[in-house]
């Protein structure tokens, strides 16, 4: 369940997405104009969607207790835990990241290509430097990390001959990690974006 600054509520119970306007006055969730997508789901998950939809329409009382949100209404009590408290984002610095995908295009329409089997591409930033296995060779150099940008300086790269998928991934990675790159982390996933291309990494250590 999510709440936005413009008084909108979003929820998901396992299949479809629900959304509507919400007021928090009087210690209760007053949800209005609740709508739900119509994705075909297994029967048990459809029942979950319907149960949550009915529950949100009971104007449940809410109470925030630390990282927990407790909703009570219609004889039912639901406890939600803040996602960031339950599973905090990994740190950019000091974490080893493994490349899992390359996105070409915008977040909404971009095509995601998985890294081919047998290609291992990793990245680790520590003490103002970055160490890379971009796909075949090893690489490294200086790096500066800001709030939403990481700037890669000139790198050294070993000179092994690379072919096929390893060479393709390496050329893509080194082409992006050259200068300032936007970065975001969600849980254990790091996204590095330059223009219309993004590198998707997963924390592995």
N, C-alpha and C positions, 0 to 999 in steps of 0.2 A: 504494500500500500504506500502511495506517495501523496504528498500535499505540496502544492505550488503556491508561490506568492500571490498569484491572481485568483485564489480561492477555488482551485480545481483539485479534485480528488481522482486518483487512479488506483486501480486494484487489479490483481490477478490471483486466481485461485488454482491455477494449474493448466488452463487452456486459453480461454478467451480473455480479452482485456475489458475492464469496466471503467467508466469515467463519468463524471458529472460535476456540477458545482456544489460547494460545501460551505456551510457556516458553522463556526465553532462556538457560537454564543450559547450561554446557559449550560455549559458543561456537557453538551451533546453534539454529535455529528448530525447536522441537518442537511442531508444529501438530496439534491434536486436534479431533475432532468437526467437521471442515471441512464446511461446507454451501454450496450455491450456488443462487441463484435460477434460475428456469426460463423466462426470457424468450426468445422465439423470435428468433434472430439469423441474419444471413447465415452461410453455412457457414464462411468463413474466420475470422470472429470467434468462432464456436463452437469451432473448433479451438484458437484462442488461449486461450479459457477453459479448455478441457480440458488444454492444455499447462501452464498456470499451476497448475491444481489438482494435476496429477501432480507437478509440481516441488516444490510446497510440502509434499507428503507424503514427500519424500525426506530430510527432516530436514536441509535445507541449512545449511552453515556460513555464518556472517555475519561481516562486518568493516566497521566504520565508519571511513571515511577523509574527514575534514572534512565536507563536505555530501553525501558519497556513501555509500550502503549497498550493499555487494557481497555477493551471495548465491551460493554455489557448492555444487552437489550433482548427483549423477547424470550427471557429465560436462558439465554446463551451468553457465555463469556469467551472472548477471544483475546489472546495475548500475542502481541507482535514485538519483535526485538529489532532495535536499530541495526541495519545492515552493516554500517561502518563499525559499530561496537562489536558485533558478532564476528565479523571478518574484515579487519582493518586492511586498508590498502598497503601493499608492499612498498618499501622504500626504493626509489630509483637508484640511489647510491648504495653500494655494498651488496647488491643482489645480482646473481647470475641469471641472465635472461636468455631463453632459447627461442629463435625465430620459428613461428608456427604458420604464418600466412602473410601474403602480400596483397594489398588492396589497391586496385587501379580505378580511380573515379571517386565520386563523392560518397559520403557515408550512406546515403539513401539508395544510390544506384550503382555503387562500385562493385566490380567483380572481384571476389576473393579467391586467390590461388593458394592452395596448401603447398607447403614445402615438400618437395619430392622425397620419397623414401631414400635413405642413404645419405641425405644432405644434412649436415649438422652445422647450424649457424648460431653462434652465441655472442653475447655482449655483456661486459661487466665494467661498471664505472666505480672507481675508488681513488681517493687521494689526488683528485684533479687529473686523472688519466683514465683512458678507456682501453680495454683489451678486447680484441675481436677475433672471432673465427668467422669471417664473412661468408664462407661457403667451402673454401678449399685451403687458402693460405691463412696465415696469422697476420694480424695488423694491430696497431696501437698508436696512441698519441695523446696530446693534451686535450682537455675538455673543460668547458665552463657550464655550470648548471644554474639556471635562473628558475623563477617560479613556474613559468610555462614554456621555457625554451632551453634547449641544450645545444651548445655550440661546439662542434667538433673542429679541432685544428688540423693542421697537416699531419698525415699519418704515414708511418712506415708500413710497408707490406712486403712479406716474403715473396719469393719469385718461383714458387712451384707452378708447373704447368697444370691447368685446370680445364676440364672438358665437360660437355653436356650440361646437366642440370646444376652441378656444382658451380660451374663457370657462370651460368645465367644468374643464379642467386647471388653469387659474389659480386658481379657487376652491378646488380640492382642495389644491393646493400651499400656498397662503397659509393655509388652515385648519389644516394640519399644522405648518407652520413658524412657530408662535406659542407661544413658551415653550420648556420643556425637551423634547428629542426624543432618543430612544436612537439611537446610530449604530454601525455595524460596517462594516468594509471587508474584502473578500476579493479579492485581486489588484487588478483595476481596477474593481471594482463596489462602490459605496457604497449602503448601505441605511439609510434614516432611518425610524424607526418611532414612531408615536404610537398607543397603544391597539391596535386591530385593523387599522390601515391602515399600509402601508409605501410609501415612494417608493424606486424602484430607479434609481440613476444609474450612468452609465458615464463613466470618465475620458476626456476628449478633449483635454486640454492642461495 
